[in-house]
Every structure is written in C-alpha cells, then in structure tokens.
C-alpha cells in the first residue's frame, strides 16, 4: 500500500488523517524531484504519528537523498524499532553503519538481513566493505565478485571491488573497472567519486579529469569540485580550459573558493597575467574578497598595491571585525621592509586575540626572517596547537627551534608532524634536508622507507 493510499483511507482518526495527508505531500514532492519539501512533509507526518514505521522509512529515504546520513540513520533506527522484520530498513542501517566506520553494527545489521533473506546479495556487499575496513582485501574481493556474479551492474559491488583492487596494489585494474562502469553509468555518483579518489591517490590525471568532469555535470555548483577539476586541467596542460573555468568562478559565484582559485593562478599562471586580473577584479569585489586579492598581490610581489587595498579596511583600534585585516596589513608592510611598523601592529592584534592565526604566522615569519628564533618558537607552538593538521606550521616550529639552537627539538617537531600528518611531502622534504645537513645518511634511508610505507597505508585507507 502506498503512502498516498494511506491518505485516502476512510475512517481515520483526525491525527492519523493529518499525518497521512503530509505523507501524500511527501510522495507528490518526491515525484516532482523536490526532496526539500518532501522532507518537510515527512517530518510533519512523523511528528503527528510517531508509531508508523512506513513514515519513518520514507523519512530515512529522503534524508539519504539529501545526503543527511546522520538524519537517515536516526529515521531508519526508529523504523526498525517499530518493525524488526523489514529487510530494506535493516540493509539501509547496515550500509550507513559501514559508511561511518561502525564495523560491528554494519556486520550485525547485514547478518540480520541474511537471516531474513539468505539469497539477497546486498548484505554481501556490506560485509565486503566491513572486510575492506579491516584490510581483508581478499575477503572484500570475494564478496564483491559474489554480488557481481548475480548483479553485474551493481554500483555498490563495483565500488567495493575497485577499492579492494586499489588497496591491494592493483590500481590499474581498479581504474579500468571503474572507467568501463562510468562509461555506461555517467550519473552514478558513488562510482565517479571512487574513480576520482583512486585516480588522485595514484596521480592518474586523465581518469581524474574524466571523473571530476562527470561529477561536475551532476553538481555544477560544487565550488570545491570546480577548483579540483581546474587543478587537474592545469596539471594536464589544458590551461585555456582551466583558465576559463576559474575566470568564470571569480566573475560569478565562486562559492567561497576565491582563495583556492587565486592559489591556482599563483601556481600555474604567469605572474603578470594573475596580477593584472586581480587588479581588475579587486575594486568591485566584496570586502572579504578584497582582502583575498590583497593577499594574492602581496604574495605576487606587489606589496604596495596590497597595502593600498587593505589600509581602508584596517584602521586601529583592533576589534574582532578588523583583527585579521590588520594582521594582513602588517604583512604587507613587512614585505616592503617596514619591519618595526609591522611588528608593532602584529603585537597589537595578538594582544587583542592571542590565537589569531594570520597574525601568529605573520609574526613568526617576521621573527624567523630577522633571526629571532627563540621568540618565533612561542608563536609557532601556538600555531601548531591551533592548526595541528597544518604541515607548514610544523615546519615553522622546526625552523624556530633550529634558529634557537635546539636541533633535537627541531627534528622532533618534524618527526611528530609526520606521525600526525602521515605521508606529507613538505614535512618529509624538510626532515630529509635536516638529516642530510647533519650527515646522517642511514637515517635518510630509513626516512625514505618510512615515507613509502606511509604512502602505501594512506592509499589503502578509506
């Protein structure tokens, strides 16, 4: 019986009738591809009739459609409390548990499905993802092949097999499998995302570009995806296409990704071209974006122009609203050799906000450039505490320790960074230079071996 049919039942008590009317609105909205209104309708339905398992199942489905996995899990959990025999709900709970890394829950729900429907291949795929999480790649492949034998176009099993192959070192086979699959299923987001992930991990630019282009067709407003696709195009040497894509972003709705676009220009475009575009765009940009253009101009060697952009937006005294702008103004002055004025301004900002990351980085860099390693240590330590996943701040701390005459602490900062941020090339390169300078060739070889192992483990993790 459909939810619309429920709405038409005669003799409903008023609360049940109202809930059924909202359920009917849900189905109409889903039929019109309007998940937002569908979710609103089902939220009202379950609010009125909390004991209807069908309503909770419908709510779980629409939450999945909208990518709200936590909400979907809660809805399906309630549906399961009301009806323990619904295999579809149990399978949804199994898949969501596997997705969130709750391995034991995923295994438990999948086994419950198998008790109800022993021939159902779906829980086999879920148990394959559990095996993958436990690094049992042979077991994951076996489960994937079992599903594909009966359902050759199963998206879940295809993704599972590709991930297991890639984790086993068979990345070419994984990419070929996904390439064939997405050619026939260009709108299958999970397989496209897996193709992009594997291609990125193994630096295979051509399939990465294919995956990101197809994903962009599905999610044209995804700013991070547009930046990633532009980066891939630049790396492939397709500058005209990449430039057109990034210019389209900065001219319209860049989705908060302006700083990432400008980073691409600094990396791939001629300096003169990027500076000219920033000059043209900055005057009519928002206040926040003008600061980003100023930062770009400063990094591009145009500190005086950067200061002219920032100064009207950064007038003392320091407030919560202008603290970061004042820190940027100080950076532009330091870049022009006005170290004393820059330091005074940074001191003011950090007296107001001890954890302002922009100011901490600027002052640490100023201290390091002027040979004041002992002072730089304190700012760099606070940076690492504020941004523990930022590799460049670990490098700042190591440089500060070295300038302060504490080489063992410098080495510890870099090694600790590689433990917290495994397989990071910036940290590896700086630690390698440190060891070479110290004449520790055996330690260099050990570091290289450790880094290869970290890369292997990183590629195997999902």
BELGIJO-V590439 format. One record per pair of residues at least 6 apart in sequence whose C-alpha atoms are under 7 Angstrom apart, sorted by sequence separation. I is the first residue (numbers start at 0). J is the second residue. If there is no record, write none. Layout:
i=(I	I)
j=(J	J)
//
This chain:
i=(28	62	96	113	130	147	164	181	198	232	296	349	366	400	417	28	29	62	63	96	97	130	131	164	165	198	199	233	249	281	296	297	313	333	366	367	400	401	434	435	28	45	62	79	96	113	130	147	164	181	198	215	232	264	296	332	349	366	383	400	417	434	6	44	45	112	146	181	215	348	382	383	416	60	93	94	127	128	162	281	294	313	330	398	25	59	93	127	161	195	229	293	312	313	329	363	397	431	6	24	25	41	59	75	109	143	177	211	345	379	397	413	5	6	25	59	93	127	161	195	229	245	277	293	309	329	363	397	24	25	58	59	92	93	109	127	143	161	194	195	212	229	293	329	363	379	380	396	397	6	41	75	109	143	177	211	345	379	413	22	56	90	124	310	3	21	22	55	56	89	90	123	124	191	289	290	309	326	359	393	394	2	3	21	38	55	72	106	140	174	208	342	376	393	410	2	21	22	55	56	90	124	274	306	326	3	21	38	55	72	89	106	123	140	191	208	359	376	393	139	208	375	376	19	306	18	52	86	120	188	305	322	356	373	390	34	102	136	204	372	97	185	372	422	18	52	86	270	302	18	52	372	373	34	50	94	97	124	128	136	186	204	222	317	326	330	372	422	56	90	93	97	124	127	131	158	222	302	326	367	370	388	394	421	422	14	15	223	226	230	258	302	222	226	233	261	297	317	323	158	390	154	390	200	166	166)
j=(34	68	102	119	136	153	170	187	204	238	302	355	372	406	423	36	37	70	71	104	105	138	139	172	173	206	207	241	257	289	304	305	321	341	374	375	408	409	442	443	37	54	71	88	105	122	139	156	173	190	207	224	241	273	305	341	358	375	392	409	426	443	16	54	55	122	156	191	225	358	392	393	426	71	104	105	138	139	173	292	305	324	341	409	37	71	105	139	173	207	241	305	324	325	341	375	409	443	19	37	38	54	72	88	122	156	190	224	358	392	410	426	19	20	40	74	108	142	176	210	244	260	292	308	324	344	378	412	40	41	74	75	108	109	125	143	159	177	210	211	228	245	309	345	379	395	396	412	413	23	58	92	126	160	194	228	362	396	430	40	74	108	142	328	22	40	41	74	75	108	109	142	143	210	308	309	328	345	378	412	413	22	23	41	58	75	92	126	160	194	228	362	396	413	430	23	43	44	77	78	112	146	296	328	348	26	44	61	78	95	112	129	146	163	214	231	382	399	416	163	232	399	400	44	331	44	78	112	146	214	331	348	382	399	416	61	129	163	231	399	125	213	400	450	47	81	115	299	331	48	82	402	403	65	81	125	128	155	159	167	217	235	253	348	357	361	403	453	88	122	125	129	156	159	163	190	254	334	358	399	402	420	426	453	454	47	48	256	259	263	291	335	256	260	267	295	331	351	357	193	425	190	426	458	458	459)
//
